[in-house]
Amino acid sequence: MKRKYVYITLTICSVIFASCKKELEEKFNNPENTSETSIAGFFTSMLNNEKVRPSYYNVRTFLLQEPGKFSQTNFFYNANDIYRHDDGYIGTYWKEFYHTSYDNDRQITLNGVMALYRLMEKAYRETSEADQAKYDLFMQAGRIILIYHASQLVDLWGDIPYSETGSLETSSTVNNAKFDDQKELYMEFISDLTAAATYFSDATATAQFNSYDIMLGGDTHKWRKFANALKLRLLMRISFYDESSAKQSVMEMLSNAAQYPLVDGDNVGSYNPQTEDIIIQPLTDYTGNLNNAIMEGGTYAAPDYLLNKVLLPVNDPRIPVLFDRYGKTENGVFKPNKEYKALAVNATVNDQETNWSSYSTWDSVTFLVNSKLPGIMITASEVNFLKAEAEQRWGNESNAKTDYETALRQSIVFYYYLNSTNTAYANRRETVPTDAAITAFIRNEQVAYTGSSNDKLAKIWTQKWAHFGFLQSPQAWAEYRRTKYPLLNFPTEGKLQGYRTPPNRLVYPSSETGYNPNYQAVQSKDTRDNKIFWDVK
């Protein structure tokens, strides 16, 4: 049974590790080492995931078309079917969590994290007990990655197959997995993250872990912070559903930073995203970008609420790295627009198609032609926004103000960092704003941490939504549903019957409902109007 890993892993590693293919083949062709080496190889493949990296297909077919629309983190055409799912696209997203295969059309390996982790578990069980300890680092880090992806699936769909998945990968049989309860899964995720953070509190990295960890370079302290930060995200996600439990756990974390270190940039506004955030850099030979993904889907224009309502009224320093003014070409001469502005969200399709060049678009250097954009998992800014909300609701308002203002500063630094990663157009990168300009922005009445408690929470939630943007649209949509902020307006006139408003969740794709008989157990809940369990506000 061990030899079956050889072919799967070589396919994956040929994509990821072309430079070390010979070395890996030598390891995999030794039957006595196959299981052990596979654990490391499968782990690396979990990290090298299309759902994290800003790849063409995921951005084009999912981020911009589903959560991006429903959270208004990107522009969309005001057609009559804009709120209807594309079954094929969401089906691909679903399958790419559960399965690993080679896509001939796209010529890439689809690294399904669930399948890979089940293979890791099997290889771990088949490794001698004396040697298993060498692979505990991989198993614990792999579980964190699995939870990162699985929790996002719960936020999108609700109940998902989880505990019984992986029979094909681990036993070469097909056993249809049951749908696990979403509330129970969240509790399991939080418990497993607690255990992982505890493990990494005194774990020592090995040379092998350092080599195969292409995201954090084997830094066990950062893995500990990642586990804690992800736990904080999930606890705040359920904080209106089970406030007492969330409050107790969150405030315990925030009151003891030494025991619960977080991805918070050490609470410094002028932090370094490249070293502090949980991001994964593009492979050295990657030359693609998001130009086609954004242009083909008609999502190139600036979103109305973000630019017109949140950023422009306060002269937000992030505007130059988020958007271009754009313009028109007349008589062979390009004439840029004089100011930043976005098309109204309720403009007609004809107006949108005819007049879009008179409005702003996504920044080309930061997003469209940047092959060096990293994959984003969690940032210091998000963590400090979460801390600010927790302190405002349950703790010290002065701490909340500090966390909120730190989060704003970090968000500015983060987007200028993304802009700076474009090495091909270094002469067109933006200059980082002065501290005086950033301070003036933070003191603007619309942004400043003033007003009632509800006013302050609204500012936290709105700014966190703005920080997520389209690259983290699943998080933006989840937080919008949880908090009901910002106060978005969705066009409803002329929409198809049954699709007049955005959904509360995604419906299961036909690729699952048509083949898994266990779907019957959740079929009654499978409506676009049903809510994820934490959506109670």
C-alpha positions as CSV (number, residue, x, y, z in Angstrom):
1,M,0.0,0.0,0.0
2,K,2.9,2.4,0.6
3,R,4.0,2.4,-3.0
4,K,0.7,4.1,-4.1
5,Y,2.0,7.3,-2.6
6,V,4.9,7.4,-5.1
7,Y,2.8,8.3,-8.1
8,I,0.5,10.8,-6.4
9,T,3.4,12.7,-4.7
10,L,5.6,12.8,-7.8
11,T,2.8,14.4,-9.8
12,I,2.4,17.1,-7.1
13,C,6.1,17.6,-6.6
14,S,6.9,17.9,-10.3
15,V,4.8,21.1,-10.3
16,I,6.1,22.5,-7.0
17,F,9.7,21.3,-6.8
18,A,11.1,21.0,-10.4
19,S,14.5,22.0,-9.1
20,C,14.7,19.1,-6.6
21,K,12.8,16.4,-8.6
22,K,15.8,14.1,-8.8
23,E,16.3,14.1,-5.1
24,L,12.6,13.5,-4.4
25,E,12.4,10.7,-6.9
26,E,15.3,8.9,-5.2
27,K,13.4,9.1,-1.9
28,F,10.1,8.0,-3.3
29,N,11.6,5.1,-5.2
30,N,12.8,3.6,-1.9
31,P,9.8,1.6,-0.6
32,E,11.0,1.8,2.9
33,N,11.0,5.6,2.9
34,T,7.8,6.2,0.9
35,S,5.4,6.8,3.7
36,E,7.7,9.0,5.7
37,T,8.7,11.2,2.7
38,S,5.1,11.4,1.6
39,I,4.1,13.2,4.8
40,A,6.4,16.1,4.0
41,G,5.5,16.2,0.3
42,F,1.8,16.1,0.9
43,F,2.2,18.9,3.5
44,T,4.0,21.1,1.0
45,S,1.2,20.4,-1.5
46,M,-1.4,21.6,1.0
47,L,0.4,24.9,1.3
48,N,0.7,25.3,-2.5
49,N,-3.0,25.7,-2.9
50,E,-4.9,27.4,-5.7
51,K,-7.5,28.6,-3.1
52,V,-4.8,30.7,-1.3
53,R,-2.6,31.9,-4.1
54,P,-4.2,34.7,-6.2
55,S,-4.5,32.5,-9.2
56,Y,-6.5,33.3,-12.4
57,Y,-9.1,30.5,-12.1
58,N,-10.0,30.9,-8.4
59,V,-10.2,34.7,-8.7
60,R,-12.1,34.7,-12.0
61,T,-14.6,32.0,-11.3
62,F,-15.2,32.2,-7.5
63,L,-13.8,35.1,-5.5
64,L,-15.2,37.7,-7.9
65,Q,-18.3,35.9,-9.0
66,E,-19.7,34.6,-5.6
67,P,-18.5,36.1,-2.3
68,G,-17.2,39.2,-4.1
69,K,-20.6,40.0,-5.4
70,F,-22.4,39.2,-2.2
71,S,-20.1,41.3,-0.1
72,Q,-19.7,44.1,-2.8
73,T,-15.9,43.9,-2.5
74,N,-15.8,44.1,-6.3
75,F,-17.9,45.6,-9.1
76,F,-20.4,43.5,-10.9
77,Y,-22.8,44.0,-13.8
78,N,-26.3,44.8,-12.7
79,A,-27.9,42.0,-14.7
80,N,-31.1,40.2,-13.7
81,D,-29.3,37.0,-12.7
82,I,-26.4,38.5,-10.7
83,Y,-27.4,36.7,-7.5
84,R,-27.8,33.3,-9.0
85,H,-25.0,30.8,-8.4
86,D,-22.9,29.2,-11.2
87,D,-23.2,25.5,-10.3
88,G,-20.2,24.6,-12.3
89,Y,-17.9,27.2,-10.6
90,I,-19.0,26.5,-7.1
91,G,-18.8,22.8,-7.8
92,T,-15.2,23.1,-8.8
93,Y,-14.4,25.1,-5.7
94,W,-16.1,22.4,-3.6
95,K,-14.3,19.5,-5.3
96,E,-10.9,21.2,-5.1
97,F,-11.2,21.0,-1.3
98,Y,-11.9,17.3,-1.2
99,H,-9.9,15.8,-4.1
100,T,-6.4,16.0,-5.6
101,S,-6.0,15.5,-9.3
102,Y,-4.3,16.9,-12.4
103,D,-6.4,19.3,-14.4
104,N,-5.4,18.7,-18.1
105,D,-7.2,21.8,-19.3
106,R,-5.5,24.2,-16.9
107,Q,-2.3,22.1,-16.7
108,I,-2.0,22.3,-13.0
109,T,-2.3,20.0,-10.0
110,L,-5.3,20.6,-7.9
111,N,-4.1,20.2,-4.3
112,G,-7.3,19.2,-2.4
113,V,-6.3,19.8,1.2
114,M,-8.7,17.3,2.6
115,A,-7.4,14.5,0.4
116,L,-3.8,15.4,1.1
117,Y,-4.3,15.5,4.9
118,R,-6.0,12.1,4.8
119,L,-3.0,10.7,2.9
120,M,-0.7,12.3,5.5
121,E,-2.7,10.6,8.3
122,K,-2.5,7.2,6.5
123,A,1.2,7.6,5.9
124,Y,1.7,8.6,9.5
125,R,-0.1,5.5,10.8
126,E,2.0,3.3,8.5
127,T,5.2,4.9,9.8
128,S,6.9,3.1,12.7
129,E,5.9,4.3,16.1
130,A,9.6,5.2,16.8
131,D,9.7,7.5,13.8
132,Q,6.2,9.1,14.1
133,A,7.5,11.8,16.4
134,K,9.6,13.2,13.6
135,Y,6.4,14.0,11.7
136,D,4.3,15.5,14.4
137,L,5.3,19.0,13.2
138,F,3.9,18.2,9.8
139,M,0.7,16.7,11.2
140,Q,0.0,19.6,13.5
141,A,0.8,22.3,10.9
142,G,-1.3,20.3,8.3
143,R,-4.2,20.3,10.7
144,I,-4.1,24.1,11.0
145,I,-4.1,24.4,7.2
146,L,-7.0,21.9,6.9
147,I,-9.0,23.9,9.5
148,Y,-8.3,27.2,7.7
149,H,-9.9,25.8,4.5
150,A,-12.6,23.7,6.2
151,S,-13.9,26.6,8.3
152,Q,-14.2,28.7,5.2
153,L,-16.3,25.9,3.6
154,V,-18.6,25.9,6.7
155,D,-18.9,29.7,6.4
156,L,-20.0,29.3,2.8
157,W,-22.3,26.3,3.0
158,G,-23.0,25.2,6.6
159,D,-22.9,21.5,7.2
160,I,-20.1,19.8,5.2
161,P,-18.7,16.3,4.8
162,Y,-15.6,16.2,7.1
163,S,-15.2,13.3,9.6
164,E,-15.8,10.5,7.1
165,T,-14.1,11.9,4.1
166,G,-11.0,10.5,2.4
167,S,-11.9,6.8,1.8
168,L,-10.7,6.9,-1.8
169,E,-7.4,8.2,-0.8
170,T,-6.8,6.0,2.2
171,S,-8.4,2.7,1.3
172,S,-9.0,2.9,-2.5
173,T,-12.8,2.5,-1.8
174,V,-15.6,5.0,-2.3
175,N,-17.6,5.5,0.9
176,N,-20.1,8.4,0.8
177,A,-19.4,10.7,3.7
178,K,-22.0,12.1,6.0
179,F,-22.6,15.9,6.4
180,D,-21.2,16.9,9.8
181,D,-23.1,19.5,11.8
182,Q,-21.6,23.0,11.3
183,K,-21.8,24.0,15.0
184,E,-20.0,20.8,16.1
185,L,-17.4,21.3,13.4
186,Y,-16.7,24.9,14.7
187,M,-16.2,23.6,18.2
188,E,-13.9,20.8,16.9
189,F,-11.9,23.4,14.9
190,I,-11.5,25.6,17.9
191,S,-10.4,22.7,20.1
192,D,-7.9,21.4,17.5
193,L,-6.4,24.9,17.1
194,T,-6.0,25.2,20.9
195,A,-4.1,21.9,20.8
196,A,-2.0,22.9,17.9
197,A,-1.0,26.2,19.5
198,T,-0.1,24.3,22.7
199,Y,2.0,21.9,20.6
200,F,3.9,24.7,18.8
201,S,4.6,26.5,22.1
202,D,7.6,24.3,22.8
203,A,8.1,22.5,19.5
204,T,11.5,22.5,17.8
205,A,11.7,22.6,14.1
206,T,13.7,20.0,12.1
207,A,15.8,20.6,9.0
208,Q,13.2,18.6,7.1
209,F,10.3,20.8,8.3
210,N,12.2,23.9,7.5
211,S,12.8,22.7,4.0
212,Y,9.2,21.6,3.2
213,D,7.4,24.5,4.9
214,I,7.3,26.8,1.9
215,M,5.0,29.2,3.8
216,L,6.6,30.0,7.2
217,G,10.0,28.5,6.7
218,G,9.7,26.2,9.7
219,D,9.1,29.0,12.2
220,T,7.2,27.2,15.0
221,H,6.5,30.5,16.8
222,K,4.6,31.8,13.7
223,W,2.7,28.5,13.5
224,R,1.7,29.0,17.1
225,K,0.6,32.6,16.3
226,F,-1.3,31.4,13.2
227,A,-3.2,28.8,15.2
228,N,-4.2,31.4,17.9
229,A,-5.1,34.0,15.3
230,L,-7.3,31.6,13.4
231,K,-8.9,30.5,16.7
232,L,-9.6,34.2,17.5
233,R,-11.3,34.6,14.0
234,L,-13.6,31.6,14.6
235,L,-14.4,32.6,18.2
236,M,-15.4,36.1,17.1
237,R,-17.4,34.6,14.2
238,I,-19.6,32.7,16.7
239,S,-19.7,35.6,19.2
240,F,-23.3,36.6,18.5
241,Y,-24.4,33.0,18.5
242,D,-22.7,31.9,21.8
243,E,-21.5,35.2,23.3
244,S,-20.7,33.8,26.8
245,S,-18.3,31.1,25.5
246,A,-16.7,33.4,22.9
247,K,-16.2,36.2,25.4
248,Q,-14.6,33.9,28.0
249,S,-12.1,32.3,25.5
250,V,-11.3,35.5,23.7
251,M,-10.7,37.7,26.7
252,E,-8.5,34.9,28.2
253,M,-6.4,35.1,25.0
254,L,-6.2,38.9,25.0
255,S,-5.3,39.2,28.7
256,N,-2.3,36.9,28.3
257,A,-0.3,37.8,25.2
258,A,2.6,35.7,26.3
259,Q,0.6,32.5,26.5
260,Y,-1.5,33.4,23.4
261,P,0.7,35.2,20.9
262,L,-1.2,36.4,17.8
263,V,-0.5,37.5,14.3
264,D,-0.9,41.2,15.3
265,G,2.4,42.7,14.1
266,D,3.5,43.1,17.7
267,N,0.8,45.8,17.9
268,V,3.0,48.1,15.8
269,G,1.4,50.1,13.0
270,S,4.5,50.3,10.9
271,Y,5.0,46.5,10.8
272,N,6.5,44.3,8.1
273,P,3.7,42.3,6.3
274,Q,6.3,40.1,4.6
275,T,7.6,38.7,7.9
276,E,4.6,39.2,10.2
277,D,1.5,38.2,8.2
278,I,0.5,34.7,7.3
279,I,1.0,34.8,3.6
280,I,2.6,32.6,1.0
281,Q,4.8,33.9,-1.7
282,P,4.4,32.9,-5.4
283,L,6.7,30.3,-6.7
284,T,9.9,31.6,-8.2
285,D,9.0,30.6,-11.8
286,Y,5.4,32.0,-11.6
287,T,4.8,34.6,-14.3
288,G,1.0,34.9,-14.3
289,N,-1.1,37.8,-13.1
290,L,-4.8,38.7,-12.5
291,N,-5.3,40.9,-15.5
292,N,-7.4,38.4,-17.4
293,A,-9.2,37.2,-14.3
294,I,-10.4,40.8,-13.5
295,M,-11.0,42.0,-17.0
296,E,-12.8,38.9,-18.4
297,G,-15.3,38.8,-15.7
298,G,-16.3,42.5,-16.0
299,T,-15.1,43.2,-12.5
300,Y,-12.4,45.8,-13.4
301,A,-14.3,48.8,-12.2
302,A,-14.1,50.1,-8.7
303,P,-16.9,49.0,-6.4
304,D,-19.3,51.8,-5.5
305,Y,-19.6,51.6,-1.7
306,L,-15.9,51.0,-1.0
307,L,-14.6,53.9,-3.1
308,N,-17.5,56.4,-3.0
309,K,-18.8,55.9,0.5
310,V,-15.8,54.6,2.6
311,L,-12.6,55.8,1.0
312,L,-13.2,59.0,-0.9
313,P,-15.0,61.0,1.8
314,V,-12.0,60.7,4.1
315,N,-9.2,60.9,1.6
316,D,-8.1,57.4,2.5
317,P,-4.4,56.9,1.9
318,R,-5.0,53.5,0.4
319,I,-6.8,54.9,-2.6
320,P,-3.7,55.2,-4.9
321,V,-2.6,51.6,-4.4
322,L,-6.2,50.2,-4.7
323,F,-7.4,52.1,-7.7
324,D,-6.4,53.8,-11.0
325,R,-8.4,56.9,-12.1
326,Y,-8.4,55.3,-15.6
327,G,-9.7,57.4,-18.6
328,K,-10.5,57.4,-22.3
329,T,-8.5,57.2,-25.5
330,E,-9.5,59.9,-27.9
331,N,-7.9,60.4,-31.3
332,G,-5.1,58.0,-30.3
333,V,-4.4,59.9,-27.1
334,F,-5.1,58.6,-23.6
335,K,-6.8,61.2,-21.4
336,P,-6.9,60.1,-17.7
337,N,-9.9,60.9,-15.6
338,K,-9.4,63.9,-13.3
339,E,-10.6,62.2,-10.1
340,Y,-11.3,58.9,-8.5
341,K,-14.9,57.8,-8.6
342,A,-16.9,54.6,-8.9
343,L,-20.0,53.7,-10.9
344,A,-23.2,53.5,-8.9
345,V,-24.1,50.0,-7.9
346,N,-27.6,50.4,-9.2
347,A,-26.5,51.7,-12.6
348,T,-28.1,49.9,-15.6
349,V,-26.0,47.4,-17.5
350,N,-26.1,49.7,-20.5
351,D,-24.6,52.5,-18.4
352,Q,-22.0,50.2,-17.0
353,E,-20.9,48.9,-20.3
354,T,-21.0,52.3,-22.0
355,N,-19.5,54.5,-19.4
356,W,-17.1,52.4,-17.3
357,S,-14.0,54.0,-18.7
358,S,-15.1,57.3,-17.1
359,Y,-14.7,55.8,-13.7
360,S,-11.9,54.2,-11.6
361,T,-10.6,50.7,-12.0
362,W,-8.5,48.4,-9.8
363,D,-4.9,49.5,-9.7
364,S,-2.9,47.8,-12.4
365,V,0.5,47.8,-10.5
366,T,-1.0,46.4,-7.3
367,F,-3.4,43.9,-8.8
368,L,-3.7,43.5,-12.6
369,V,-0.1,43.0,-13.7
370,N,1.6,41.9,-10.5
371,S,2.9,38.4,-10.7
372,K,4.4,38.7,-7.2
373,L,1.1,39.0,-5.3
374,P,1.2,36.7,-2.3
375,G,-1.5,34.4,-1.1
376,I,-3.2,35.9,2.0
377,M,-4.3,33.7,4.9
378,I,-4.5,36.1,7.8
379,T,-3.1,39.6,8.4
380,A,-2.1,41.6,11.5
381,S,-4.7,44.2,10.5
382,E,-7.6,41.7,10.6
383,V,-6.4,40.4,14.0
384,N,-6.3,43.9,15.5
385,F,-9.7,44.7,14.2
386,L,-10.9,41.5,15.9
387,K,-9.2,42.5,19.1
388,A,-10.7,46.0,18.9
389,E,-14.2,44.5,18.6
390,A,-13.7,42.2,21.5
391,E,-12.3,45.0,23.7
392,Q,-15.2,47.3,22.8
393,R,-17.8,44.7,23.6
394,W,-16.3,43.0,26.6
395,G,-13.1,44.8,27.8
396,N,-11.3,48.1,27.9
397,E,-12.5,50.8,25.5
398,S,-9.0,52.4,25.6
399,N,-7.5,49.1,24.4
400,A,-10.2,49.0,21.7
401,K,-9.2,52.4,20.4
402,T,-5.5,51.5,20.3
403,D,-6.2,48.2,18.5
404,Y,-8.5,49.9,16.0
405,E,-6.0,52.6,15.1
406,T,-3.2,50.1,14.9
407,A,-5.3,48.0,12.5
408,L,-5.9,51.0,10.3
409,R,-2.2,51.8,10.1
410,Q,-1.4,48.2,9.4
411,S,-4.0,48.0,6.6
412,I,-2.3,51.0,4.9
413,V,1.1,49.4,5.3
414,F,-0.2,46.1,4.0
415,Y,-1.6,47.5,0.7
416,Y,1.5,49.6,0.0
417,Y,3.4,46.4,0.6
418,L,1.3,44.6,-2.0
419,N,1.9,47.5,-4.4
420,S,5.7,47.3,-3.7
421,T,5.9,43.6,-4.6
422,N,5.5,44.4,-8.3
423,T,9.1,44.2,-9.5
424,A,8.3,44.5,-13.2
425,Y,6.8,48.0,-12.8
426,A,8.9,49.3,-10.0
427,N,9.0,52.8,-11.5
428,R,5.2,53.0,-11.2
429,R,4.9,52.0,-7.6
430,E,3.3,54.4,-5.2
431,T,5.2,56.3,-2.4
432,V,4.2,55.3,1.1
433,P,2.2,58.1,2.7
434,T,3.7,60.1,5.5
435,D,2.9,59.5,9.1
436,A,1.2,62.9,9.2
437,A,-1.1,61.9,6.3
438,I,-2.0,58.7,8.0
439,T,-2.7,60.4,11.3
440,A,-4.9,63.0,9.6
441,F,-6.9,60.1,8.0
442,I,-7.3,58.3,11.4
443,R,-8.5,61.6,13.0
444,N,-11.1,62.2,10.3
445,E,-14.5,62.4,11.9
446,Q,-15.9,59.5,9.8
447,V,-13.0,57.3,10.8
448,A,-12.0,58.5,14.3
449,Y,-12.9,56.3,17.2
450,T,-15.7,58.4,18.5
451,G,-19.4,58.2,19.1
452,S,-21.5,55.6,20.8
453,S,-20.4,52.0,21.4
454,N,-22.5,51.0,18.4
455,D,-20.9,53.7,16.3
456,K,-17.4,52.5,17.2
457,L,-18.3,48.9,16.4
458,A,-19.8,50.0,13.0
459,K,-16.4,51.7,12.2
460,I,-14.5,48.6,13.2
461,W,-16.6,46.3,11.1
462,T,-16.7,48.7,8.1
463,Q,-13.0,49.2,8.1
464,K,-12.3,45.5,8.4
465,W,-14.6,44.8,5.4
466,A,-12.6,47.4,3.5
467,H,-9.3,45.8,4.5
468,F,-10.4,42.4,3.2
469,G,-11.1,43.5,-0.3
470,F,-11.8,41.1,-3.2
471,L,-8.7,38.9,-2.5
472,Q,-10.3,37.9,0.8
473,S,-13.9,38.2,-0.3
474,P,-15.0,34.9,1.5
475,Q,-14.0,36.6,4.8
476,A,-15.6,39.9,3.8
477,W,-18.9,38.1,3.0
478,A,-18.8,36.1,6.3
479,E,-18.2,39.2,8.4
480,Y,-20.8,41.2,6.5
481,R,-23.4,38.5,7.2
482,R,-22.3,38.2,10.9
483,T,-22.2,42.0,11.7
484,K,-24.5,43.4,9.0
485,Y,-21.9,46.1,8.2
486,P,-21.3,48.0,6.1
487,L,-24.8,49.2,5.3
488,L,-24.7,48.0,1.7
489,N,-27.5,48.6,-0.9
490,F,-28.1,45.7,-3.3
491,P,-30.1,46.4,-6.5
492,T,-33.3,44.3,-6.6
493,E,-35.3,45.8,-9.4
494,G,-35.8,43.5,-12.4
495,K,-34.1,40.5,-10.8
496,L,-35.2,36.9,-11.5
497,Q,-37.9,35.4,-9.3
498,G,-36.2,33.7,-6.4
499,Y,-32.9,35.6,-7.0
500,R,-33.9,39.2,-6.1
501,T,-31.4,39.5,-3.3
502,P,-28.0,37.9,-2.5
503,P,-28.2,34.5,-0.7
504,N,-27.4,33.9,2.9
505,R,-25.3,30.9,1.9
506,L,-24.2,28.9,-1.1
507,V,-26.3,25.9,-2.1
508,Y,-24.6,22.6,-2.5
509,P,-23.3,21.9,-6.0
510,S,-24.9,19.2,-8.1
511,S,-21.5,17.4,-8.2
512,E,-22.2,16.6,-4.5
513,T,-26.0,16.4,-4.3
514,G,-26.2,14.1,-7.3
515,Y,-23.8,11.5,-6.0
516,N,-23.8,11.5,-2.2
517,P,-26.9,9.8,-0.8
518,N,-26.2,11.4,2.5
519,Y,-27.3,14.7,1.0
520,Q,-30.9,13.7,1.9
521,A,-30.1,14.4,5.5
522,V,-29.4,18.1,4.8
523,Q,-31.6,18.6,1.7
524,S,-34.3,20.5,3.7
525,K,-31.7,23.0,4.8
526,D,-30.2,23.4,1.4
527,T,-31.8,26.8,0.4
528,R,-30.2,30.1,-0.4
529,D,-32.3,31.7,2.3
530,N,-31.2,29.4,5.1
531,K,-28.5,31.0,7.3
532,I,-25.1,29.7,8.7
533,F,-25.5,29.0,12.4
534,W,-23.5,32.1,13.5
535,D,-25.6,34.5,11.4
536,V,-28.1,35.6,14.1
537,K,-27.7,39.4,14.4
